[in-house]
Amino acid sequence: MTLAKEHWNKLTKQEEHILLNAGTEYPHTGEYDRHFLPGQYVCKQCEHPLYESSYKFHSGCGWPSFDQEIPGHVKRILDPDGRRIEIRCANCDGHLGHVFEGEMITSKNTRHCVNSLSIKFIPSTESDI
């Protein structure tokens, strides 16, 4: 469930750097890089659902990778450099990372490269299964 703006989560300085200032965490340092439990990934700031765990795959790039988003929950914006596509939470506009297409890593040919500090994992419960 997405939080109303007045109830958004308080962010650490590192989370603010990522979500509010389009920063990037160091590769292979995020808690979700090699995390593959069933559940859902939501925006760290507003808890808007972004990715199902079934969309996640190990790309070896050092950041959590997903081959699709929950439709309509992630927006794409051309980076100022004109070469990359930035991805942001469609609800609060928090920076998530970048999306790359054409790498042929998955059958969907898409890799959402997401900062662990910009997301929060909500595990599935037995009633979800």
N, C-alpha and C positions, 0 to 999 in steps of 0.2 A: 504494500500500500504506500503510495507516494505521500510524503509529509507536506503539510501546508507550509508556506514560506516562513511563517513565524515559528515553526517547529523544526526547521532544518537543523541538522546536526552541527555542533561546534567542530570546526576543523583545526587540526594541528597546523603549525607553521609549514611543515612539509606538504600536507594535504592542500593548504591554501596555495602554495607554490605551484602545485600540479593543476588543481581544479580552477583556480581563479586567475592564474598568470600563465597558463599553458606551458608549465614546466614539464620536465621528464625525469623520472627516477633512473638510477643506474641499472643497466641490464643485469639480470640474474640475481637481483636483490629483493624483489617483491615477493610477498607471501603467497601470491596466487600463480606465480610462474609455473610451478609443477603441482598444482592443486587440481584434483580431479574427482571430487566428491559430488554426489547428486544434489542439485539445488538450483538456486537462481542468483545471479549477480545483479546488484542494484547500485545506483549512484550513491557514493559515500556521503554526499551533501544532503540530497533530498529523498533518497531511498526509492527513486523511480526505477522500476524494473528495466534492465537493459539487455541481459543475456541469460539464456538457459544454459545449464551446465552441459547439456547435450551438444551445444554449439562450440564448445571449447576443444582445442586440440593442442598438442605439443609441436610447436614450430621450430624450437631451438633458437629463437631470436632473443630470448632473455626476458620477454614480457608475456603476460597472459595473452593468448591468441584465440580468437573466435572467428568462425567462418560465416556468421550472420548475426544480426541483432534481432531483438523482438521488433517486429514491424512497427514503424512510426515512433520508436522510443529513442533512437539515436539519429542526430542530424549530422550532415556532412557539409563542410565548408572548405573552400579552397584556401590553403595556407598563403600567407603574404608572399612567400617565395614563388608561388605559382606552380610548384612541382608536386607537392603532397596534398592529400586531402585530410584535414583535421576532422576528428569526430568529437561531438559534444552531446551531453545529455539534452534530450529534447524538452525536458521540463525546466531545469534550472540553468541550462547553458554552461554547465561545468565541463571543462576540458577533460577528455578521456584518453586521447592518444591520436593515432592515425590509422587510416584504412588503406590497404594496398590490394590491387587487383592484378591479375595476369601472372601470378607467380607459379601457378599450377601445383600448389601444395595440397589443396583439397579439391573435391569435385565441384565445389561452389566457386573455386578460383578467387577467393576473397580471404583476406587476413586482417581482422581488426586487431591492431597492436595496442593494448590497453595498459595503462599504468595501474599497478596493484593499489596504489594509494588513492586512486579515484573511484574505486569500487568496494563494495562490501558483499560478502557471501552470506546468503540465507540458506541453510541446509534444508533439504526436503525432510518432511516427517513421514512416518509410516502411513498416515492418512492421505498424503499427497500421491502415494504410489498406487 
